[in-house]
Amino acid sequence: MTHVRPSQRMRDLGVVQHGAGILAEPARPFDLPAERGEAERIVDELFAAIERIGQVNPFAKGMGTAAPQIGIARAAALVLPPDNTPAVVLLNPRITESSEETDEQYEGCLSFFDVRGLVPRPLKITVEAATLAGETTTTVYERGLARLIDHEIDHLDGLVYTARMRHGVDPIPVEKYRQTGRVWAYE
């Protein structure tokens, strides 16, 4: 039987892989409510992508995907928290506040799934996002959910997690990563 690399498995599921130009460009915001139909269509595509991916790989820490990762250069992302709470839909999100308190945890990314990287992130973020009706919401996220949402907003800004890693720290092969299947630990 031929071994398929995790990144190839993600590519086969329709996930754009690291090195593609769309992942390095800021996503285009929606004009809401005028583009409501387009935003709904893209959110449906994000849900479909997460469904496909979740059937092949469990995500104990939760998971997310951003529209650029499925080849759509628009400012939409979807995050599934690890505790089976409802999905978080992010349209035109931006972080307005970040706590000074941070921690470092290993993260993976569907767009380069062969490695994991130790990434410092704020323990608490405040995010403004748009509703389909064009209204602005403000939500505070903490700990693991803040990490997931920050990661997806980075994608919408044209960044991948390696841009956040400390200088001199390199990603490790997924085979050496020993925390698969466990949620992030917080004190």
N, CA, C and O of each residue as an XYZ file, in Angstrom:
748
protein
N       0.840     -1.187      0.000
C       0.000      0.000      0.000
C       0.884      1.249      0.000
O       1.868      1.308      0.737
N       0.554      2.213     -0.790
C       1.323      3.443     -0.896
C       0.935      4.399      0.230
O      -0.247      4.604      0.504
N       1.957      4.987      0.885
C       1.720      5.953      1.947
C       1.454      7.327      1.320
O       2.220      7.795      0.477
N       0.380      7.950      1.735
C       0.028      9.275      1.228
C       0.371     10.291      2.316
O      -0.105     10.180      3.446
N       1.188     11.271      1.979
C       1.559     12.324      2.926
C       0.300     13.082      3.358
O      -0.638     13.223      2.573
N       0.279     13.570      4.607
C      -0.890     14.343      5.061
C      -1.200     15.536      4.163
O      -2.369     15.834      3.917
N      -0.166     16.225      3.668
C      -0.431     17.382      2.804
C      -1.079     16.953      1.485
O      -1.916     17.674      0.942
N      -0.699     15.798      0.976
C      -1.321     15.299     -0.263
C      -2.776     14.931      0.003
O      -3.640     15.164     -0.842
N      -3.050     14.360      1.170
C      -4.431     14.025      1.531
C      -5.286     15.297      1.547
O      -6.410     15.303      1.046
N      -4.735     16.387      2.134
C      -5.476     17.653      2.177
C      -5.665     18.225      0.771
O      -6.738     18.730      0.441
N      -4.625     18.146     -0.049
C      -4.737     18.620     -1.444
C      -5.848     17.853     -2.152
O      -6.648     18.444     -2.876
N      -5.897     16.528     -1.943
C      -6.924     15.698     -2.571
C      -8.333     16.078     -2.108
O      -9.309     15.841     -2.820
N      -8.433     16.668     -0.916
C      -9.726     17.094     -0.379
C     -10.075     18.530     -0.779
O     -11.090     19.075     -0.346
N      -9.223     19.132     -1.609
C      -9.523     20.464     -2.127
C      -8.893     21.614     -1.361
O      -9.277     22.768     -1.554
N      -7.919     21.314     -0.485
C      -7.260     22.372      0.289
C      -6.045     22.882     -0.479
O      -5.165     22.104     -0.847
N      -6.001     24.184     -0.719
C      -4.870     24.830     -1.393
C      -3.638     24.672     -0.501
O      -3.715     24.847      0.715
N      -2.511     24.340     -1.113
C      -1.304     24.071     -0.331
C      -0.324     25.245     -0.317
O      -0.290     26.073     -1.227
N       0.471     25.280      0.759
C       1.472     26.319      0.995
C       2.293     26.557     -0.273
O       2.690     25.612     -0.956
N       2.535     27.799     -0.567
C       3.272     28.176     -1.774
C       2.352     28.752     -2.842
O       2.807     29.451     -3.748
N       1.063     28.462     -2.738
C       0.110     29.029     -3.693
C      -0.067     30.516     -3.391
O      -0.181     30.904     -2.228
N      -0.089     31.332     -4.411
C      -0.175     32.781     -4.251
C      -1.378     33.256     -3.451
O      -1.278     34.238     -2.717
N      -2.510     32.578     -3.578
C      -3.727     33.003     -2.892
C      -3.561     33.007     -1.368
O      -4.246     33.756     -0.671
N      -2.649     32.167     -0.849
C      -2.428     32.106      0.603
C      -1.565     33.257      1.109
O      -1.499     33.498      2.315
N      -0.908     33.963      0.206
C      -0.010     35.052      0.603
C      -0.613     36.433      0.353
O       0.050     37.450      0.556
N      -1.863     36.467     -0.083
C      -2.522     37.739     -0.399
C      -3.667     37.995      0.574
O      -4.371     37.058      0.948
N      -3.870     39.246      0.991
C      -5.049     39.544      1.810
C      -6.335     39.240      1.036
O      -6.440     39.530     -0.156
N      -7.301     38.656      1.729
C      -8.585     38.321      1.112
C      -9.423     39.589      0.941
O      -9.289     40.543      1.707
N     -10.271     39.584     -0.056
C     -11.122     40.745     -0.344
C     -12.359     40.717      0.553
O     -13.074     39.716      0.598
N     -12.609     41.817      1.268
C     -13.792     41.882      2.141
C     -15.087     41.875      1.329
O     -15.107     42.200      0.142
N     -16.155     41.496      2.005
C     -17.491     41.544      1.411
C     -18.097     42.929      1.611
O     -17.808     43.606      2.597
N     -18.926     43.338      0.681
C     -19.758     44.521      0.830
C     -21.126     44.001      1.266
O     -21.949     43.604      0.441
N     -21.349     44.012      2.573
C     -22.593     43.456      3.116
C     -23.523     44.586      3.529
O     -23.068     45.589      4.080
N     -24.787     44.445      3.280
C     -25.505     43.241      2.864
C     -25.585     43.025      1.349
O     -26.176     42.038      0.911
N     -25.013     43.910      0.547
C     -25.133     43.803     -0.910
C     -24.648     42.451     -1.441
O     -25.237     41.911     -2.377
N     -23.589     41.904     -0.856
C     -23.036     40.627     -1.328
C     -23.456     39.455     -0.437
O     -22.735     38.463     -0.328
N     -24.598     39.573      0.184
C     -25.083     38.526      1.094
C     -25.121     37.146      0.417
O     -24.657     36.161      0.990
N     -25.667     37.081     -0.788
C     -25.757     35.801     -1.503
C     -24.393     35.173     -1.728
O     -24.221     33.968     -1.542
N     -23.432     35.980     -2.126
C     -22.060     35.487     -2.337
C     -21.457     35.000     -1.023
O     -20.821     33.947     -0.982
N     -21.656     35.759      0.046
C     -21.129     35.361      1.358
C     -21.767     34.049      1.813
O     -21.066     33.174      2.323
N     -23.058     33.896      1.643
C     -23.739     32.651      2.030
C     -23.200     31.464      1.246
O     -22.973     30.392      1.807
N     -22.996     31.659     -0.056
C     -22.468     30.579     -0.909
C     -21.085     30.144     -0.438
O     -20.796     28.949     -0.370
N     -20.235     31.109     -0.113
C     -18.878     30.790      0.325
C     -18.888     30.120      1.694
O     -18.128     29.179      1.922
N     -19.734     30.587      2.607
C     -19.843     29.932      3.920
C     -20.316     28.489      3.736
O     -19.813     27.592      4.413
N     -21.265     28.248      2.839
C     -21.703     26.874      2.551
C     -20.535     26.032      2.037
O     -20.395     24.867      2.411
N     -19.704     26.618      1.183
C     -18.531     25.890      0.669
C     -17.543     25.581      1.793
O     -16.937     24.510      1.806
N     -17.377     26.518      2.741
C     -16.499     26.268      3.885
C     -17.042     25.123      4.744
O     -16.278     24.258      5.173
N     -18.350     25.111      4.996
C     -18.946     24.009      5.757
C     -18.744     22.678      5.031
O     -18.429     21.672      5.667
N     -18.919     22.659      3.721
C     -18.732     21.433      2.941
C     -17.277     20.958      3.013
O     -17.018     19.761      3.135
N     -16.336     21.895      2.938
C     -14.919     21.535      3.013
C     -14.587     20.942      4.388
O     -13.892     19.931      4.480
N     -15.086     21.573      5.448
C     -14.812     21.070      6.795
C     -15.438     19.689      6.984
O     -14.858     18.830      7.648
N     -16.592     19.480      6.415
C     -17.242     18.162      6.495
C     -16.371     17.101      5.820
O     -16.151     16.031      6.387
N     -15.875     17.389      4.612
C     -15.005     16.435      3.890
C     -13.750     16.140      4.695
O     -13.365     14.984      4.865
N     -13.117     17.196      5.188
C     -11.851     17.048      5.901
C     -12.057     16.305      7.221
O     -11.253     15.446      7.585
N     -13.130     16.634      7.933
C     -13.413     15.992      9.211
C     -13.704     14.508      9.095
O     -13.542     13.772     10.068
N     -14.129     14.055      7.924
C     -14.372     12.627      7.716
C     -13.078     11.840      7.616
O     -13.066     10.635      7.870
N     -11.986     12.505      7.247
C     -10.701     11.810      7.081
C      -9.747     12.036      8.241
O      -8.835     11.239      8.459
N      -9.946     13.110      8.982
C      -9.003     13.438     10.048
C      -9.763     14.019     11.247
O     -10.484     15.007     11.103
N      -9.606     13.410     12.425
C     -10.247     13.987     13.612
C      -9.455     15.196     14.110
O      -8.237     15.255     13.941
N     -10.135     16.144     14.715
C      -9.481     17.353     15.207
C      -9.897     17.593     16.654
O     -10.888     18.277     16.910
N      -9.148     17.037     17.598
C      -9.479     17.149     19.023
C      -9.396     18.586     19.519
O     -10.064     18.949     20.487
N      -8.579     19.405     18.862
C      -8.389     20.792     19.296
C      -9.366     21.744     18.608
O      -9.287     22.956     18.809
N     -10.270     21.222     17.813
C     -11.118     22.054     16.982
C     -10.423     22.241     15.646
O      -9.293     21.791     15.452
N     -11.100     22.903     14.738
C     -10.488     23.137     13.427
C     -11.153     24.326     12.757
O     -12.231     24.771     13.153
N     -10.486     24.820     11.742
C     -11.051     25.910     10.979
C     -10.503     25.896      9.575
O      -9.533     25.204      9.267
N     -11.137     26.666      8.741
C     -10.620     26.878      7.400
C     -11.057     28.265      6.938
O     -12.114     28.770      7.314
N     -10.219     28.848      6.124
C     -10.483     30.176      5.575
C     -10.703     30.036      4.073
O     -10.140     29.148      3.433
N     -11.518     30.912      3.525
C     -11.857     30.833      2.107
C     -10.633     30.722      1.188
O     -10.683     29.953      0.228
N      -9.528     31.458      1.437
C      -8.368     31.285      0.547
C      -7.834     29.849      0.516
O      -7.243     29.428     -0.479
N      -8.040     29.102      1.597
C      -7.561     27.716      1.639
C      -8.355     26.792      0.730
O      -7.907     25.689      0.420
N      -9.533     27.237      0.302
C     -10.296     26.440     -0.662
C     -10.370     27.164     -2.008
O     -11.241     26.891     -2.834
N      -9.435     28.091     -2.204
C      -9.284     28.746     -3.501
C     -10.164     29.951     -3.741
O     -10.341     30.371     -4.885
N     -10.725     30.522     -2.667
C     -11.612     31.677     -2.801
C     -10.998     32.853     -2.048
O     -10.859     32.799     -0.826
N     -10.633     33.901     -2.755
C      -9.912     35.032     -2.152
C     -10.865     36.038     -1.505
O     -10.805     37.230     -1.808
N     -11.729     35.573     -0.629
C     -12.693     36.437      0.060
C     -12.511     36.292      1.567
O     -11.998     35.281      2.047
N     -12.937     37.318      2.307
C     -12.706     37.394      3.755
C     -13.791     36.641      4.534
O     -14.639     37.241      5.196
N     -13.735     35.322      4.435
C     -14.653     34.451      5.173
C     -13.862     33.294      5.752
O     -12.963     32.752      5.108
N     -14.209     32.923      6.977
C     -13.580     31.769      7.620
C     -14.617     31.090      8.499
O     -15.632     31.679      8.870
N     -14.335     29.848      8.817
C     -15.227     29.050      9.639
C     -14.379     28.306     10.662
O     -13.358     27.713     10.313
N     -14.800     28.336     11.927
C     -14.072     27.649     12.993
C     -15.037     26.737     13.734
O     -16.119     27.156     14.143
N     -14.627     25.481     13.901
C     -15.374     24.529     14.718
C     -14.651     24.383     16.042
O     -13.542     23.849     16.079
N     -15.256     24.851     17.142
C     -14.611     24.700     18.450
C     -14.476     23.226     18.828
O     -15.201     22.383     18.300
N     -13.557     22.912     19.736
C     -13.328     21.513     20.094
C     -14.444     20.917     20.948
O     -14.512     19.696     21.091
N     -15.306     21.732     21.511
C     -16.280     21.232     22.484
C     -17.686     21.064     21.923
O     -18.659     21.072     22.676
N     -17.798     20.914     20.619
C     -19.091     20.705     19.966
C     -20.070     21.867     20.129
O     -21.276     21.687     19.957
N     -19.559     23.067     20.460
C     -20.426     24.242     20.450
C     -20.604     24.660     18.989
O     -19.867     24.188     18.125
N     -21.558     25.527     18.703
C     -21.805     25.905     17.302
C     -20.571     26.492     16.614
O     -19.705     27.098     17.244
N     -20.528     26.291     15.318
C     -19.439     26.832     14.501
C     -19.436     28.354     14.567
O     -20.478     28.992     14.717
N     -18.236     28.916     14.452
C     -18.068     30.371     14.414
C     -17.837     30.766     12.959
O     -16.849     30.362     12.346
N     -18.754     31.555     12.416
C     -18.620     32.063     11.049
C     -18.035     33.466     11.146
O     -18.548     34.318     11.872
N     -16.963     33.693     10.409
C     -16.281     34.987     10.423
C     -16.342     35.616      9.032
O     -15.811     35.063      8.069
N     -16.986     36.765      8.935
C     -17.032     37.527      7.687
C     -16.357     38.871      7.952
O     -16.713     39.576      8.896
N     -15.395     39.216      7.126
C     -14.637     40.471      7.264
C     -14.098     40.663      8.696
O     -14.184     41.764      9.239
N     -13.550     39.615      9.303
C     -13.114     39.775     10.689
C     -11.818     40.566     10.811
O     -10.968     40.559      9.921
N     -11.701     41.244     11.942
C     -10.426     41.882     12.269
C     -10.291     41.905     13.779
O     -11.260     42.101     14.512
N      -9.071     41.700     14.216
C      -8.779     41.706     15.647
C      -8.591     43.153     16.073
O      -7.756     43.872     15.525
N      -9.378     43.572     17.058
C      -9.294     44.955     17.532
C      -8.505     45.070     18.829
O      -7.984     46.138     19.148
N      -8.417     43.979     19.573
C      -7.622     43.964     20.806
C      -7.029     42.577     20.994
O      -7.645     41.566     20.658
N      -5.809     42.555     21.543
C      -5.137     41.303     21.895
C      -4.557     41.454     23.288
O      -3.998     42.498     23.624
N      -4.689     40.424     24.090
C      -4.109     40.489     25.428
C      -2.588     40.472     25.330
O      -2.016     39.906     24.399
N      -1.956     41.092     26.295
C      -0.498     41.029     26.347
C      -0.047     39.644     26.759
O       1.047     39.206     26.402
N      -0.891     38.953     27.512
C      -0.559     37.601     27.964
C      -0.701     36.635     26.788
O      -1.742     36.578     26.133
N       0.359     35.884     26.537
C       0.381     34.931     25.433
C       0.803     33.556     25.948
O       1.226     33.406     27.094
N       0.682     32.586     25.098
C       1.283     31.284     25.355
C       1.709     30.704     24.016
O       1.310     31.191     22.958
N       2.518     29.666     24.075
C       2.975     28.978     22.870
C       2.396     27.574     22.874
O       2.513     26.835     23.851
N       1.780     27.231     21.776
C       1.230     25.888     21.595
C       1.554     25.457     20.169
O       1.790     26.284     19.288
N       1.559     24.143     19.966
C       1.752     23.638     18.608
C       0.462     23.817     17.814
O      -0.638     23.582     18.314
N       0.628     24.239     16.565
C      -0.483     24.357     15.635
C      -0.158     23.577     14.371
O       1.004     23.389     14.010
N      -1.198     23.137     13.723
C      -1.083     22.567     12.397
C      -1.844     23.458     11.437
O      -2.537     24.385     11.856
N      -1.718     23.182     10.169
C      -2.431     23.966      9.164
C      -2.791     23.026      8.014
O      -1.949     22.263      7.540
N      -4.025     23.088      7.580
C      -4.478     22.245      6.481
C      -3.680     22.502      5.207
O      -3.607     21.631      4.340
N      -3.086     23.678      5.084
C      -2.344     24.042      3.875
C      -0.881     23.596      3.894
O      -0.188     23.728      2.886
N      -0.412     23.082      5.000
C       0.869     22.363      5.036
C       0.840     21.438      6.237
O       1.423     21.705      7.288
N       0.135     20.339      6.029
C      -0.269     19.423      7.086
C       0.827     18.434      7.481
O       0.614     17.608      8.369
N       1.992     18.502      6.839
C       3.086     17.567      7.150
C       3.892     17.995      8.362
O       4.716     17.221      8.849
N       3.676     19.218      8.868
C       4.461     19.734      9.992
C       3.548     20.384     11.022
O       2.389     20.692     10.748
N       4.100     20.583     12.215
C       3.432     21.334     13.277
C       4.434     22.371     13.773
O       5.641     22.125     13.788
N       3.923     23.531     14.178
C       4.813     24.594     14.621
C       4.395     25.157     15.961
O       3.206     25.262     16.263
N       5.383     25.518     16.761
C       5.157     26.117     18.071
C       4.936     27.613     17.865
O       5.854     28.342     17.488
N       3.692     28.065     18.120
C       3.278     29.419     17.762
C       2.831     30.191     18.999
O       1.937     29.739     19.714
N       3.443     31.359     19.266
C       2.932     32.212     20.347
C       1.689     32.968     19.865
O       1.666     33.510     18.760
N       0.679     32.993     20.699
C      -0.546     33.735     20.375
C      -1.108     34.335     21.661
O      -0.863     33.816     22.750
N      -1.862     35.427     21.536
C      -2.504     36.013     22.716
C      -3.539     35.052     23.296
O      -4.180     34.298     22.564
N      -3.694     35.089     24.612
C      -4.674     34.231     25.264
C      -6.096     34.765     25.108
O      -7.065     34.040     25.333
N      -6.215     36.029     24.723
C      -7.536     36.637     24.595
C      -7.495     37.637     23.442
O      -6.577     38.452     23.349
N      -8.494     37.568     22.569
C      -8.596     38.522     21.466
C     -10.037     39.040     21.378
O     -10.988     38.346     21.737
N     -10.168     40.251     20.901
C     -11.476     40.838     20.612
C     -11.556     40.975     19.095
O     -10.659     41.530     18.460
N     -12.640     40.465     18.528
C     -12.787     40.419     17.079
C     -14.063     41.139     16.656
O     -15.144     40.886     17.188
N     -13.917     42.037     15.693
C     -15.070     42.636     15.024
C     -15.273     41.866     13.724
O     -14.322     41.584     12.994
N     -16.522     41.534     13.453
C     -16.851     40.834     12.214
C     -18.194     41.349     11.729
O     -18.926     42.007     12.469
N     -18.507     41.042     10.483
C     -19.768     41.470      9.896
C     -20.780     40.340      9.940
O     -20.419     39.164      9.893
N     -22.039     40.705     10.029
C     -23.124     39.747      9.843
C     -23.542     39.803      8.382
O     -23.143     40.706      7.647
N     -24.341     38.838      7.970
C     -24.842     38.846      6.596
C     -25.675     40.089      6.306
O     -25.780     40.533      5.162
N     -26.268     40.642      7.367
C     -27.089     41.855      7.212
C     -26.233     43.117      7.163
O     -26.756     44.218      6.986
N     -24.912     42.960      7.320
C     -24.024     44.113      7.246
C     -23.774     44.793      8.576
O     -23.095     45.818      8.628
N     -24.305     44.246      9.642
C     -24.059     44.811     10.968
C     -22.705     44.321     11.477
O     -22.192     43.299     11.023
N     -22.135     45.065     12.426
C     -20.852     44.691     13.015
C     -21.091     44.076     14.389
O     -21.836     44.611     15.210
N     -20.443     42.945     14.615
C     -20.497     42.301     15.933
C     -19.107     42.373     16.545
O     -18.104     42.421     15.833
N     -19.062     42.381     17.858
C     -17.788     42.340     18.571
C     -17.853     41.182     19.556
O     -18.775     41.097     20.367
N     -16.863     40.286     19.481
C     -16.846     39.101     20.321
C     -15.458     38.915     20.904
O     -14.454     39.134     20.226
N     -15.408     38.508     22.167
C     -14.152     38.204     22.837
C     -13.979     36.686     22.833
O     -14.891     35.943     23.196
N     -12.799     36.243     22.417
C     -12.468     34.810     22.403
C     -11.260     34.599     23.305
O     -10.383     35.457     23.405
N     -11.229     33.441     23.960
C     -10.131     33.149     24.871
C      -9.525     31.783     24.599
O     -10.171     30.884     24.061
N      -8.269     31.658     24.988
C      -7.495     30.412     25.001
C      -7.522     29.686     23.657
O      -7.143     30.264     22.638
N      -7.963     28.436     23.640
C      -7.925     27.638     22.421
C      -8.751     28.205     21.294
O      -8.332     28.176     20.136
N      -9.937     28.728     21.622
C     -10.778     29.301     20.576
C     -10.156     30.587     20.023
O     -10.246     30.860     18.826
N      -9.528     31.371     20.897
C      -8.807     32.567     20.427
C      -7.691     32.157     19.473
O      -7.470     32.810     18.453
N      -6.994     31.083     19.802
C      -5.902     30.587     18.955
C      -6.437     30.187     17.578
O      -5.873     30.580     16.557
N      -7.506     29.418     17.546
C      -8.078     28.972     16.273
C      -8.527     30.162     15.417
O      -8.255     30.211     14.217
N      -9.208     31.106     16.040
C      -9.731     32.256     15.296
C      -8.600     33.153     14.812
O      -8.636     33.642     13.683
N      -7.601     33.373     15.656
C      -6.433     34.171     15.256
C      -5.749     33.527     14.050
O      -5.354     34.220     13.113
N      -5.613     32.209     14.076
C      -4.988     31.459     12.976
C      -5.764     31.690     11.672
O      -5.162     31.941     10.628
N      -7.087     31.605     11.733
C      -7.890     31.777     10.512
C      -7.870     33.229     10.022
O      -7.835     33.475      8.817
N      -7.892     34.174     10.938
C      -7.802     35.584     10.526
C      -6.446     35.848      9.872
O      -6.358     36.624      8.919
N      -5.397     35.212     10.374
C      -4.093     35.320      9.704
C      -4.205     34.909      8.235
O      -3.666     35.582      7.356
N      -4.906     33.803      7.972
C      -5.075     33.371      6.573
C      -5.747     34.460      5.742
O      -5.373     34.690      4.592
N      -6.727     35.122      6.321
C      -7.429     36.172      5.577
C      -6.549     37.394      5.348
O      -6.812     38.203      4.458
N      -5.498     37.522      6.163
C      -4.524     38.607      5.999
C      -3.329     38.183      5.148
O      -2.387     38.958      4.986
N      -3.350     36.982      4.607
C      -2.262     36.491      3.759
C      -1.078     35.935      4.526
O       0.037     35.905      4.005
N      -1.306     35.489      5.769
C      -0.230     34.941      6.598
C      -0.489     33.482      6.930
O      -1.640     33.052      7.007
N       0.579     32.723      7.126
C       0.479     31.377      7.688
C       1.218     31.377      9.015
O       2.004     32.284      9.291
N       0.968     30.359      9.843
C       1.467     30.403     11.218
C       2.973     30.505     11.349
O       3.465     30.985     12.371
N       3.719     30.068     10.349
C       5.178     30.165     10.456
C       5.631     31.618     10.574
O       6.708     31.887     11.107
N       4.825     32.555     10.084
C       5.153     33.984     10.209
C       5.084     34.439     11.666
O       5.654     35.472     12.018
N       4.401     33.688     12.504
C       4.239     34.032     13.922
C       5.235     33.314     14.834
O       5.354     33.655     16.011
N       5.945     32.332     14.300
C       6.867     31.550     15.131
C       8.084     32.386     15.519
O       8.523     33.257     14.768
N       8.616     32.105     16.701
C       9.819     32.816     17.149
C      10.975     32.516     16.201
O      11.071     31.424     15.640
N      11.859     33.517     16.032
C      13.051     33.359     15.196
C      13.873     32.173     15.707
O      14.098     32.041     16.910
N      14.310     31.330     14.805
C      15.141     30.189     15.168
C      14.355     28.945     15.537
O      14.951     27.893     15.767
N      13.030     29.035     15.599
C      12.190     27.875     15.895
C      11.596     27.398     14.575
O      10.957     28.166     13.856
N      11.810     26.139     14.268
C      11.323     25.579     13.014
C      10.166     24.619     13.259
O      10.068     24.029     14.335
N       9.291     24.459     12.275
C       8.246     23.444     12.402
C       8.870     22.055     12.502
O       9.981     21.823     12.025
N       8.144     21.144     13.126
C       8.619     19.764     13.241
C       7.751     18.858     12.374
O       6.577     19.152     12.147
N       8.324     17.759     11.892
C       7.513     16.823     11.097
C       6.347     16.290     11.933
O       6.479     16.079     13.139
N       5.229     16.081     11.287
C       4.045     15.598     11.997
C       4.336     14.269     12.699
O       3.729     13.964     13.726
N       5.249     13.488     12.155
C       5.589     12.199     12.771
C       6.232     12.368     14.146
O       6.154     11.465     14.980
N       6.865     13.515     14.388
C       7.506     13.775     15.686
C       6.581     14.484     16.663
O       6.894     14.599     17.848
N       5.460     14.952     16.177
C       4.502     15.674     17.013
C       3.765     14.664     17.879
O       3.181     13.711     17.363
N       3.788     14.861     19.170
C       3.227     13.868     20.084
C       1.943     14.308     20.782
O       1.530     13.677     21.755
N       1.312     15.367     20.311
C       0.115     15.849     20.997
C      -1.151     15.683     20.167
O      -2.183     16.277     20.477
N      -1.073     14.885     19.124
C      -2.249     14.629     18.302
C      -3.326     13.983     19.159
O      -3.048     13.069     19.934
N      -4.551     14.460     19.016
C      -5.660     13.855     19.740
C      -5.896     14.437     21.114
O      -6.797     13.993     21.825
N      -5.103     15.427     21.506
C      -5.280     16.062     22.831
C      -5.523     17.545     22.645
O      -4.936     18.179     21.768
N      -6.405     18.098     23.489
C      -6.661     19.539     23.410
C      -5.478     20.288     23.982
O      -4.670     19.722     24.719
N      -5.376     21.566     23.641
C      -4.307     22.397     24.187
C      -4.473     22.487     25.696
O      -5.593     22.550     26.201
N      -3.372     22.493     26.403
C      -3.404     22.579     27.875
C      -3.239     24.038     28.307
O      -2.350     24.746     27.833
N      -4.109     24.465     29.212
C      -4.027     25.796     29.783
C      -4.102     25.653     31.287
O      -4.803     24.785     31.807
N      -3.373     26.514     31.983
C      -3.361     26.439     33.450
C      -4.511     27.194     34.057
O      -4.648     27.232     35.280
